[in-house]
Amino acid sequence: MTRKNLVGTALAVLTTGLVLTACGSGSDTGSGGHDMGSMTGTTSATSTAAAAPSGEHNDADITFAQGMIPHHQGALEMAELAEGRTSNAKVLDLASRIEKAQDPEIKTMTDWLKAWGAEAPTGMPGMDHGTSMPGMGTEEMDMLKQAKDAGFDKMFLEMMIEHHQGAIDMSNTELQQGSNADAKKLAQDIIDAQQKEITEMQDLLKTI
């Protein structure tokens, strides 16, 4: 092979090597760019998901929970008075069921408010609600505490019917104005359960 041919061959090999290297680098860069793009997209999606609230809610949902918590607490306070003031098994059973149903709902709504960054009412409702809490005026509660037997039963049922109706009204407002699916479901559950209890209490009143 002549010197000219050797130089030509060497140049060809060198050129081929450079091309292959360039292609390899381009492929690596492309692959790396693709991976980084994929990673960036994933990270972005994850961050968005993490930043998203656990459930959509609006002011009506917050108002519902903040209002229903003390309202439920009022019902619990009335229900707790039944023990020792009446021997009517049906009234005692109703009071017990009200406690068992509404106490967990208070805890649920309190958790919602904390998750939403809203203030959760604490403690039992005061006796100064008057007309803002149906069946829970100061004078009415004082009279209920002093009542016994049939007198207690009649007053308890009448007050609880009025109180339940207030909860139903609040729940209907939530269904119309709220946006949180869980809160609206609870509102519907309250309507269904308490309307049924109103009918039960109205029937009980006829027997006293």
Order of alpha helices (4+ residues) and beta strands (2+ residues): alpha-alpha-alpha-alpha-alpha-alpha
